[in-house]
Amino acid sequence: FLCANVSQCRTKLVALPERADAIVRLDNPYFTLVEEERILPLQKGANQVDFSWAGVNIDSDSICIKILDHPEQVNIVSVSYPPDENALVWQIYSPSAYEEKIRISYLLRNIDRLITYKAIANRQETNVVLQSFLVLRNFSGEDFSLAKILLDYGETFEKPISHEETMQMLLFTRQNVPIEKNLTFDARILPWNPEKVQGNVGIPVSYVIKNDKKSGLGEFGLWDGKARIFQDDGYGSTIFLGEDNAVFTPVGGKFSLYVGDSRDIVITQRKMKDIKINVSKNIHNVIVLYDTDEIMQIDIENFKDASANLIIIENIPGQWDMEEASYTYEKDDANTLKFNMNLLPKAKQTITYHYHRRNVR
């Protein structure tokens, strides 16, 4: 069934025709499913069809044949694998002579795919033109004179694919996809006092896209892949902002693209109080267990002439109870707080929160 160039097929009693159609499915990131259809001339009675392949990376256990025209009459009696050969033999019984359409499917190794993205933001950074591309690389040893190439979303392509060929194809384009520009200060990563750090401290900036119908998306999950981000410069050209590795985003999820660091917002964080309370000691008067009473203060200054969406991520290890917070927060998990705020132009703001940590050893 692999008869083009590098793979030769043998038949006994049945002449094997060329492929009538081939479908290459790339839904699985580790294997490629190939389905091909042929018109097989069957004689009345027993037919022995012998397939072999050389230099092609096929999982022999995955090879299946399906009778399409007369599935109730034509039967696959047996399949055998000759020793020390890349081959198999089907015994097919037909009650009459038929020109039978069959479908053969198998898993083919070393055809892989990469998904890439290109996002072009408008001057105001309110929406993007989002494009997704499929990069297909064929090192399987097989040539396809013409094949339908399918992912689980996007366009269907009908192209020839040669061994050792790499090709890029446009999967989709979406215009005017709304974005949210977010700055994220993560206290677990960034310095608390930028004045004590040599050089400028930047706060990471990301474009966030919602994979939903309202955004012009939401029909399928978006695969992981490298994304390059540009911005319209207002003069008929674009500025390259950077690139990021986007993660798989299901329908309803958020697709985040890092575009660089902002130095227009300065955040200084200090621990204003950290004392032990409810102290327990052992018989040797050594502290073995205690709670803490802690207060954090976050000072924020926006030097920009525009407002900004700021996310502040804080971490409190162990068991804790919040006593008081000057700003609304949400909990990402048991130890992570997230403050979401919109900073006004040229504004200063302070967040304080007071908590107790329990059972510190």
C-alpha positions as CSV (number, residue, x, y, z in Angstrom):
1,F,0.0,0.0,0.0
2,L,3.0,2.3,0.0
3,C,4.0,2.2,-3.6
4,A,5.5,5.6,-4.3
5,N,9.3,5.7,-4.8
6,V,10.8,4.6,-1.5
7,S,8.3,1.9,-0.7
8,Q,7.4,-0.9,-3.0
9,C,4.2,-3.1,-2.7
10,R,3.9,-6.7,-3.7
11,T,0.6,-8.4,-4.5
12,K,-0.2,-12.0,-5.1
13,L,-3.2,-12.7,-7.4
14,V,-4.4,-9.1,-7.0
15,A,-2.9,-6.1,-8.8
16,L,-2.5,-3.2,-6.4
17,P,-3.6,0.1,-7.9
18,E,-2.2,3.6,-7.1
19,R,-3.6,5.5,-4.1
20,A,-7.0,7.1,-5.0
21,D,-6.9,9.4,-2.0
22,A,-4.8,10.0,1.1
23,I,-5.5,11.8,4.4
24,V,-2.7,12.8,6.7
25,R,-4.0,13.6,10.2
26,L,-1.9,15.6,12.6
27,D,-4.1,15.7,15.7
28,N,-1.7,13.7,17.8
29,P,1.6,15.4,18.6
30,Y,3.5,12.1,18.7
31,F,2.0,10.1,15.8
32,T,0.6,10.8,12.4
33,L,-2.4,8.9,11.2
34,V,-2.5,8.2,7.5
35,E,-5.7,7.0,5.8
36,E,-5.6,6.1,2.1
37,E,-8.2,4.7,-0.2
38,R,-7.7,2.4,-3.2
39,I,-9.9,0.4,-5.6
40,L,-8.8,-3.2,-5.2
41,P,-9.8,-5.7,-8.0
42,L,-10.9,-8.8,-6.1
43,Q,-11.4,-12.2,-7.7
44,K,-14.2,-14.5,-6.7
45,G,-13.1,-16.6,-3.8
46,A,-9.9,-16.3,-1.8
47,N,-7.5,-13.4,-2.5
48,Q,-4.1,-13.0,-1.1
49,V,-2.8,-9.5,-0.9
50,D,0.8,-9.0,0.1
51,F,2.1,-5.6,1.2
52,S,5.6,-4.6,2.0
53,W,7.5,-1.4,2.7
54,A,11.1,-0.4,3.0
55,G,12.7,2.7,4.4
56,V,9.3,3.9,5.8
57,N,8.7,4.4,9.5
58,I,5.4,2.6,9.9
59,D,4.1,1.1,13.2
60,S,3.3,-2.3,11.7
61,D,0.9,-3.1,14.6
62,S,-1.3,-0.1,13.7
63,I,-2.0,-1.2,10.1
64,C,-5.8,-1.7,9.5
65,I,-7.8,-2.4,6.4
66,K,-11.5,-1.6,6.0
67,I,-13.9,-2.8,3.2
68,L,-16.0,0.1,2.1
69,D,-18.3,-1.0,-0.8
70,H,-19.4,-4.5,0.2
71,P,-18.5,-4.8,4.0
72,E,-21.2,-7.5,4.5
73,Q,-20.0,-9.7,1.7
74,V,-16.2,-9.2,1.6
75,N,-14.3,-10.5,4.6
76,I,-10.8,-10.2,5.9
77,V,-10.0,-13.8,6.8
78,S,-6.6,-13.4,8.3
79,V,-3.4,-11.3,8.4
80,S,0.1,-12.7,8.7
81,Y,3.5,-11.1,9.0
82,P,6.4,-12.9,7.1
83,P,9.5,-13.3,9.3
84,D,12.3,-10.8,9.0
85,E,10.4,-8.6,6.5
86,N,8.6,-5.3,6.6
87,A,5.5,-6.9,5.1
88,L,2.1,-8.3,5.9
89,V,-0.3,-10.6,4.0
90,W,-4.1,-10.3,4.0
91,Q,-6.3,-13.2,3.1
92,I,-9.5,-11.6,1.7
93,Y,-12.6,-13.6,0.7
94,S,-15.0,-12.2,-1.9
95,P,-18.2,-14.0,-3.0
96,S,-18.0,-12.3,-6.4
97,A,-15.5,-10.4,-8.5
98,Y,-15.6,-6.8,-7.3
99,E,-13.8,-3.5,-7.9
100,E,-13.7,-3.0,-4.2
101,K,-13.0,0.3,-2.5
102,I,-10.8,-0.2,0.6
103,R,-9.4,2.1,3.2
104,I,-6.0,1.4,4.8
105,S,-4.9,3.3,7.9
106,Y,-1.6,3.2,9.8
107,L,0.5,5.3,12.1
108,L,3.5,6.9,10.4
109,R,6.5,8.1,12.4
110,N,8.7,11.1,11.7
111,I,6.1,13.3,10.2
112,D,5.8,16.1,12.8
113,R,4.1,19.4,13.0
114,L,4.8,22.7,14.6
115,I,2.1,25.4,15.3
116,T,3.3,29.0,15.1
117,Y,1.4,32.3,15.7
118,K,1.7,35.9,14.4
119,A,-0.1,38.7,16.3
120,I,-0.1,42.3,15.0
121,A,-1.5,44.8,17.6
122,N,-3.1,48.1,16.5
123,R,-1.5,51.3,17.6
124,Q,-3.8,51.6,20.6
125,E,-3.1,48.1,21.7
126,T,-6.7,47.2,22.0
127,N,-6.9,44.4,19.4
128,V,-4.7,42.2,17.2
129,V,-4.8,40.4,13.9
130,L,-4.1,36.8,14.9
131,Q,-2.8,34.2,12.5
132,S,-1.8,30.6,13.0
133,F,0.4,28.6,10.8
134,L,1.1,24.9,10.5
135,V,4.8,23.9,9.8
136,L,4.9,20.3,8.5
137,R,8.1,18.3,8.4
138,N,8.2,15.0,6.6
139,F,11.1,12.7,7.4
140,S,9.1,9.5,7.3
141,G,10.6,8.0,4.2
142,E,7.3,8.2,2.3
143,D,6.3,10.5,-0.6
144,F,2.6,11.5,-1.1
145,S,1.8,12.7,-4.6
146,L,-1.3,14.4,-3.2
147,A,-2.7,14.3,0.3
148,K,-5.3,16.0,2.4
149,I,-3.6,17.5,5.5
150,L,-5.9,17.8,8.5
151,L,-5.4,19.2,12.0
152,D,-8.2,19.2,14.5
153,Y,-9.0,22.8,13.5
154,G,-8.2,25.3,10.8
155,E,-8.1,24.9,7.0
156,T,-7.8,21.6,5.2
157,F,-4.9,21.5,2.7
158,E,-4.5,19.3,-0.3
159,K,-0.9,19.2,-1.2
160,P,1.9,16.8,-2.3
161,I,4.3,16.0,0.5
162,S,7.8,14.7,-0.4
163,H,10.2,12.9,1.9
164,E,12.6,15.4,3.6
165,E,10.3,18.3,2.7
166,T,9.2,21.1,5.1
167,M,6.3,23.3,4.3
168,Q,4.4,26.1,6.1
169,M,0.6,26.6,5.7
170,L,-1.8,29.2,7.0
171,L,-4.4,27.6,9.4
172,F,-6.5,30.7,10.1
173,T,-6.6,34.5,10.3
174,R,-8.8,36.4,12.8
175,Q,-9.2,40.2,12.5
176,N,-9.9,42.6,15.4
177,V,-9.3,40.1,18.2
178,P,-9.7,42.1,21.4
179,I,-6.7,42.0,23.8
180,E,-6.1,43.0,27.4
181,K,-2.7,44.5,28.1
182,N,-1.6,43.4,31.6
183,L,1.4,44.2,33.7
184,T,2.2,41.4,36.2
185,F,4.3,42.0,39.4
186,D,5.1,38.6,41.0
187,A,6.6,39.1,44.4
188,R,8.1,35.6,44.3
189,I,10.3,36.6,41.3
190,L,10.8,40.4,41.1
191,P,12.8,42.5,43.6
192,W,10.8,44.2,46.4
193,N,12.9,47.3,46.4
194,P,14.0,48.4,42.9
195,E,16.2,51.2,44.4
196,K,18.6,48.5,45.7
197,V,18.9,46.8,42.3
198,Q,21.5,47.8,39.8
199,G,19.9,48.8,36.5
200,N,16.2,49.3,35.8
201,V,13.6,46.8,37.0
202,G,11.0,46.0,34.4
203,I,7.5,44.6,35.1
204,P,6.5,42.0,32.5
205,V,3.8,43.0,30.0
206,S,1.5,40.6,28.3
207,Y,-1.3,40.7,25.7
208,V,-4.1,38.4,26.9
209,I,-6.6,37.0,24.4
210,K,-9.7,35.1,25.5
211,N,-10.4,32.0,23.4
212,D,-14.1,32.5,23.1
213,K,-16.8,33.5,20.6
214,K,-16.8,37.1,21.7
215,S,-13.2,37.4,20.6
216,G,-13.9,35.8,17.2
217,L,-12.3,32.5,18.5
218,G,-13.7,29.8,20.7
219,E,-14.3,27.1,18.0
220,F,-11.4,24.9,19.2
221,G,-8.5,24.8,21.5
222,L,-5.4,26.6,20.5
223,W,-2.3,24.4,20.3
224,D,1.0,25.4,22.0
225,G,3.6,27.0,19.7
226,K,5.9,29.9,19.2
227,A,4.3,33.3,18.8
228,R,5.8,36.4,17.3
229,I,4.2,39.7,18.3
230,F,4.2,43.0,16.3
231,Q,2.6,46.4,16.6
232,D,1.3,48.8,14.0
233,D,3.6,51.8,14.1
234,G,1.0,54.2,12.6
235,Y,3.0,54.7,9.4
236,G,2.1,51.7,7.4
237,S,4.7,49.4,8.9
238,T,5.1,47.3,12.1
239,I,7.4,47.2,15.1
240,F,8.6,43.8,16.4
241,L,7.8,43.5,20.1
242,G,9.1,40.1,20.8
243,E,8.2,36.4,20.8
244,D,6.8,34.0,23.3
245,N,6.0,30.3,23.6
246,A,2.2,30.1,23.9
247,V,0.8,27.2,25.9
248,F,-2.2,25.1,24.9
249,T,-5.4,27.1,25.5
250,P,-8.8,25.3,25.7
251,V,-12.0,26.9,24.6
252,G,-12.9,29.6,27.2
253,G,-9.3,29.8,28.4
254,K,-6.9,32.8,28.2
255,F,-4.1,33.0,25.6
256,S,-1.2,35.1,27.1
257,L,1.7,36.5,25.0
258,Y,4.6,38.2,26.7
259,V,5.7,41.3,24.8
260,G,8.4,42.8,27.0
261,D,9.0,44.7,30.3
262,S,7.6,48.1,31.3
263,R,9.7,50.6,33.4
264,D,6.9,53.1,33.6
265,I,5.5,51.6,36.8
266,V,7.5,51.3,40.0
267,I,6.5,48.9,42.8
268,T,8.2,48.9,46.2
269,Q,7.2,46.2,48.7
270,R,8.1,46.1,52.4
271,K,7.2,43.9,55.3
272,M,6.1,46.4,58.0
273,K,5.6,43.9,60.8
274,D,6.7,40.3,61.5
275,I,6.5,39.1,65.1
276,K,6.0,35.8,66.8
277,I,2.8,35.2,68.7
278,N,1.2,32.2,70.5
279,V,4.7,30.8,71.1
280,S,5.1,27.2,72.3
281,K,8.3,25.9,73.9
282,N,9.6,22.5,74.9
283,I,10.9,21.4,78.3
284,H,14.3,22.9,77.4
285,N,12.7,26.3,76.8
286,V,13.3,26.1,73.1
287,I,10.6,27.5,70.7
288,V,9.1,24.6,68.8
289,L,5.9,26.1,67.4
290,Y,4.5,29.6,67.0
291,D,2.2,31.8,64.9
292,T,3.3,35.1,63.2
293,D,1.6,38.5,62.9
294,E,2.7,40.1,59.7
295,I,1.8,43.2,57.7
296,M,2.9,43.9,54.1
297,Q,2.8,47.2,52.3
298,I,3.0,47.7,48.5
299,D,3.6,51.2,47.1
300,I,2.8,51.6,43.5
301,E,3.5,54.6,41.2
302,N,2.4,55.0,37.6
303,F,4.6,57.4,35.7
304,K,2.7,56.9,32.4
305,D,0.2,59.4,31.0
306,A,-2.2,56.4,30.4
307,S,-4.0,54.0,32.7
308,A,-2.6,50.5,33.1
309,N,-4.0,47.1,34.2
310,L,-1.8,45.8,36.9
311,I,-1.8,42.3,38.5
312,I,0.1,41.8,41.8
313,I,0.8,38.3,42.8
314,E,1.7,37.6,46.5
315,N,2.7,34.4,48.2
316,I,2.0,33.5,51.9
317,P,3.4,30.1,52.8
318,G,1.7,27.6,55.1
319,Q,-1.6,28.1,56.9
320,W,-2.8,31.7,57.3
321,D,-5.7,33.9,58.0
322,M,-6.2,37.4,56.6
323,E,-7.0,39.9,59.2
324,E,-7.4,43.0,57.0
325,A,-6.7,44.0,53.4
326,S,-7.0,47.5,51.9
327,Y,-7.8,46.2,48.4
328,T,-9.9,43.4,47.1
329,Y,-8.0,40.2,46.2
330,E,-8.7,36.7,44.9
331,K,-7.0,33.5,45.8
332,D,-5.3,31.5,43.0
333,D,-4.6,28.7,45.4
334,A,-4.0,28.1,49.2
335,N,-0.8,30.2,49.2
336,T,-1.3,32.7,46.4
337,L,-3.1,36.1,46.4
338,K,-3.8,38.1,43.3
339,F,-4.7,41.8,43.3
340,N,-6.2,43.1,40.0
341,M,-6.2,46.8,39.7
342,N,-6.5,49.6,37.1
343,L,-4.0,52.3,37.7
344,L,-4.9,55.9,36.7
345,P,-2.4,58.0,34.8
346,K,0.3,59.5,37.0
347,A,-1.3,57.9,40.0
348,K,0.2,56.6,43.3
349,Q,-1.5,53.9,45.3
350,T,-0.7,51.8,48.4
351,I,-1.9,48.3,49.3
352,T,-1.6,46.9,52.8
353,Y,-2.6,43.6,54.1
354,H,-2.4,42.1,57.6
355,Y,-2.4,38.3,58.2
356,H,-1.5,35.7,60.7
357,R,0.5,32.6,59.8
358,R,-0.4,29.5,61.9
359,N,1.7,26.7,63.3
360,V,5.1,27.7,62.1
361,R,7.8,25.3,63.2
